[in-house]
Every structure is written in structure tokens, then in C-alpha cells.
Amino acid sequence: MTDLLTVQGLTKAYPGVVANDDVSFSIAPGEIHALLGENGAGKSTLVKMIYGLVKPDSGHMRLHGEAFAPPEPRAARAAGVAMVFQHFSLFEALTVAENVGLGMENPPPMRELSREIREVSHAYGLPLDPRRLVGDLSAGERQRVEIVRCLLQDPKLLIMDEPTSVLTPQEVEILFATLNKLKAEGTSILYISHKLEEIRALCDGATILRRGKVVGACDPRERSAAELAELMVGQALHRPDRPPASTGEVVLQVAGLTSEHVATFGTRLQNIGFEVRSGEVLGIGGVAGNGQDELLSALSGETVGASETVRLRGKPVGHLGPNARRTLGLLAAPEERLGHAAAPDMSLTENAVLSGWQRQDLTRQGFVFWGKARGFAETIIQSFDVRTPGPGVAARALSGGNLQKFVIGREILQRPDVLVVNQPTWGVDAAAAAAIRQAILDLAAQGAAVIVISQDLDELLEVSDRFAALNAGHLSAPRPAKGLSMEQIGLMLGGAHDMDVAHTDEAQYIKKTYVEHRP
């Protein structure tokens, strides 16, 4: 059988780094093929060359046995290649149909397009209402929009970059059913993910990249997740070591926190209250869209309220903005890397200054000490193994995982009294995730109070001393993480905050979909 796609000797170099070095592999018709590698291994550059976003320096490709060198994505789509990116490219204020139409070369009239969306979305188990505003959709439903937009192009090769990073386990099951249906119809899928158990469950073959080179290929169904991780990094992985718990005085107190002003498609926080002690990690879990972003914003000072709602070492800070809170030792790292945690077109040195100028003493009377700032950026890069040619590189040039390591490292190295972090290992490979979790545990061991907001239950149970669940803007009472059963966690995620009450229908639904069906 002729391969659908053959990649032969692709090489792409940027100043100071070779992103892809003589990469070769092939994908058969109807195959789900994994592309594995650490952050910065060259996966994103490789798929961008296949999709026509980047031109290779050398090498060639063949699609359906014929030469394939798309000069732009439009040409790739015309040849039957579609791609679902990790970061959704949707307009929240537009409807599903309007967003789908914007991504098509020659969209049909809106009524006809709406009919096609309904038919295709239901045929592939991804039901969508074309009239709904995208801003009202969950993360999983937004991904359906991206996928359906691709399916309307009748692709022969579908590229998916970290497709499950913001999905609940139930939504992952729905996605996998869709991908297997496409596979049965002869569509090939190139699948990028750091979730190795998903790779083992879904993929027929895998190509492993390390520092831009192909270092192996295998059938992931015949390898353990640990073996796949070791192939990626070239050495055995070590789980984070948890220092003995030693909590001290209360550092952060939150009481009666209610968000008065919410973005158009946001979630209102309702009477949030908790406290965190020195040396403690408080884990906060929840399905996406239940107030995680709003909580981080309220704690960081991006949104302010009554002064008494947030207290730092007994001092009211609820009325203070981010800079004042940072000066006092309350630091935060948001979920969205590009545009929120980092300015895309600024260098890593400049991004280090943006949040570190106060605590690292990088400025004086409006002047920046650029040598000192560069040294701070270099320390972050070295301490957190950020794969980049140097601190002068723009933030947008880094892979998602490497930028995440830089952002988390920038905050941790400022030695905060309180660190609030949302999705600390989103899109990060297994080795980097372990390193970030270890850094969080080490920070707590040094006396900081840490709040980790995450959709990854395994991550929360690994690092947390206490666990609380966020549901529709309500926060459950924190409970000791050790000994919590998945049934209890499911009830908490579903909004049953009193663990002795009768099981609510919503809690049971969440437990079954979000907890029991984890891949």
C-alpha cells in the first residue's frame, strides 16, 4: 500500500538552533500516527512545514505519491491537509456558523452552511448548534467547531496539536470515537500529545523526535508510558520527591470574595473563602470554565474588590493592583502564556523585566538595568531547562512547553510568599512537568504558600496538601488531599460540597465523566 504522506530529509534551521535535522517518516492511509518529543524537539516546526506555514531549508515530501510542497496553508488545505491547532482561532462574539465560514475559502450561504454543520457534526458524534455564540461554548465544544471546520473540507490528513489539553475525560472519549470513525473511513491523523496513555490507547504508530532528529519509531500499543517517555528524553524519568510537610502560619486569607464585574463570557465568583499556610500547597480542581481564570485574576490583583476580601499576612490587599501585591510577595502565573503571561513580540529578557522588575531590582527611576535583566533571564533559562538560543529570542519563537517553563520559572525564582498558578504543566512534556511540579514542591518546602489551579487531577493529588473544587464560581471547603477517594473528588467537582449529603445528579454526572473515565 502506498503511503499517504512521505517526509524525507526535512531540515529547518533558525539563527542559533536547528529545529528539524534530516527528519524522515511516513503515514499510511487510515493510520493514526503519533509525533512524540520533548518541548522544543521540533514537532511544531515539522507540522508547520507539512501545513505550509514554514518552508523547509532542504528535503522533500510526497502526498498520494506526488510531490508536495505547499507554499501556504491554503495550498495544503486544497491538497487535503487540515490542522487543528492547540490554541483555538475563534471569535467569541460570533456564532459557530460564522466562525466556520471565516475559515473556509468559499463558504456557502449561511443557511446552507448551518445545515452542513448540523449534518457533519452529528455524523461524527460532535453535535453543534450553528446559531450559538462561541463565547458561550465550553472548551470541548470550541474544539468541535475547529474539527468540524476541518471536516467540511473533507481532509485526507488531519493534524492535531495537543487536542485534549483542555478537555474533560468525557470529551476525550467523544474525540477518540470521532478520530476512530475518521480512521475507519480512510482519513489519516497526525497526532501530537504529551499524554502518553492517550497515545497508547489511540495511535497505531509513533515517530520520536529529540532535539530536532528522529531517534526512533515504534508501535505505542506495545510500549508502556514510561518506556515512551524514556525514548523521548533519552533517560529514565524520576517522579517528584515530596519533602516532609511542615506548615506554618496563615499567609493568605480569602473571605467573601465575589466578582462584581465579569467578562462577557466569564463566570461570576460567589462568596469564595479559604486560607493557605506557609509551606502548604492548596490544589483547586474543576472542569474548564467554572471560574478558574476569574479566581486567579482576583488573587493576582488584575481585578480588585473590597480590601478585606483578600489578606496577605493579615494585611488587607483586596483593593490593591498586581504591582502592589507583587511588592508584598503575592505573585501569579496565568494559564494563557502568549498575550497574558508573556508579551509575544518581546524578548525573554524584556519579559523577565515585565514581572520581575520590582522583586529583582531591575529598574531605578524608570531606567532598566539591562545587564542585570539579561542575567535574570539567563538564570531562568538555565534553572528550568528552557530550550532557546538565548534571552534575546522573542517569546513567540519558543515552543509552548518551553515558554511555559520560562513563565513558571520567572515567578518561582522571585521567591514569592504566595504563588498562584493556573495550569502549571499545560502542554508540557513528561520530564518538564515533573521538573515544574518539583519546583512547586521545593518552593513550598522553603516556606511559600502555593495555590495550584489545574484540570489535571493526577497533578493536583501529586502536589497538594489540601484539595478544593471550583464549580460554577463556588469553591468547596478545602479537604486534606491524602486519602481522598475519586468518588469524593467527583462529588466535589459536581458541586456537592458537603460530603455527607445525598449524591446530586450533577455530582454523579461529573464523577462518571470527569473522574471515572480518565484515559
Secondary structure as GFF3:
##gff-version 3
##sequence-region A 1 519
A	DSSP	beta_strand	5	14	.	.	.	ID=ss1
A	DSSP	beta_strand	17	27	.	.	.	ID=ss2
A	DSSP	beta_strand	32	37	.	.	.	ID=ss3
A	DSSP	alpha_helix	43	50	.	.	.	ID=ss4
A	DSSP	beta_strand	58	63	.	.	.	ID=ss5
A	DSSP	beta_strand	66	67	.	.	.	ID=ss6
A	DSSP	alpha_helix	73	78	.	.	.	ID=ss7
A	DSSP	beta_strand	81	84	.	.	.	ID=ss8
A	DSSP	alpha_helix	96	102	.	.	.	ID=ss9
A	DSSP	alpha_helix	110	123	.	.	.	ID=ss10
A	DSSP	three_ten_helix	134	136	.	.	.	ID=ss11
A	DSSP	alpha_helix	139	151	.	.	.	ID=ss12
A	DSSP	beta_strand	157	161	.	.	.	ID=ss13
A	DSSP	alpha_helix	169	184	.	.	.	ID=ss14
A	DSSP	beta_strand	188	192	.	.	.	ID=ss15
A	DSSP	alpha_helix	196	202	.	.	.	ID=ss16
A	DSSP	beta_strand	205	210	.	.	.	ID=ss17
A	DSSP	beta_strand	213	218	.	.	.	ID=ss18
A	DSSP	three_ten_helix	220	222	.	.	.	ID=ss19
A	DSSP	alpha_helix	225	233	.	.	.	ID=ss20
A	DSSP	beta_strand	250	257	.	.	.	ID=ss21
A	DSSP	beta_strand	272	277	.	.	.	ID=ss22
A	DSSP	beta_strand	281	285	.	.	.	ID=ss23
A	DSSP	alpha_helix	292	300	.	.	.	ID=ss24
A	DSSP	three_ten_helix	307	309	.	.	.	ID=ss25
A	DSSP	beta_strand	310	312	.	.	.	ID=ss26
A	DSSP	beta_strand	315	316	.	.	.	ID=ss27
A	DSSP	alpha_helix	322	328	.	.	.	ID=ss28
A	DSSP	beta_strand	330	333	.	.	.	ID=ss29
A	DSSP	alpha_helix	348	356	.	.	.	ID=ss30
A	DSSP	beta_strand	363	364	.	.	.	ID=ss31
A	DSSP	beta_strand	367	368	.	.	.	ID=ss32
A	DSSP	alpha_helix	370	383	.	.	.	ID=ss33
A	DSSP	three_ten_helix	395	397	.	.	.	ID=ss34
A	DSSP	alpha_helix	400	412	.	.	.	ID=ss35
A	DSSP	beta_strand	418	422	.	.	.	ID=ss36
A	DSSP	alpha_helix	430	445	.	.	.	ID=ss37
A	DSSP	beta_strand	449	454	.	.	.	ID=ss38
A	DSSP	alpha_helix	457	463	.	.	.	ID=ss39
A	DSSP	beta_strand	466	471	.	.	.	ID=ss40
A	DSSP	beta_strand	474	475	.	.	.	ID=ss41
A	DSSP	beta_strand	479	480	.	.	.	ID=ss42
A	DSSP	alpha_helix	486	493	.	.	.	ID=ss43
A	DSSP	alpha_helix	505	510	.	.	.	ID=ss44
A	DSSP	pi_helix	511	516	.	.	.	ID=ss45
###
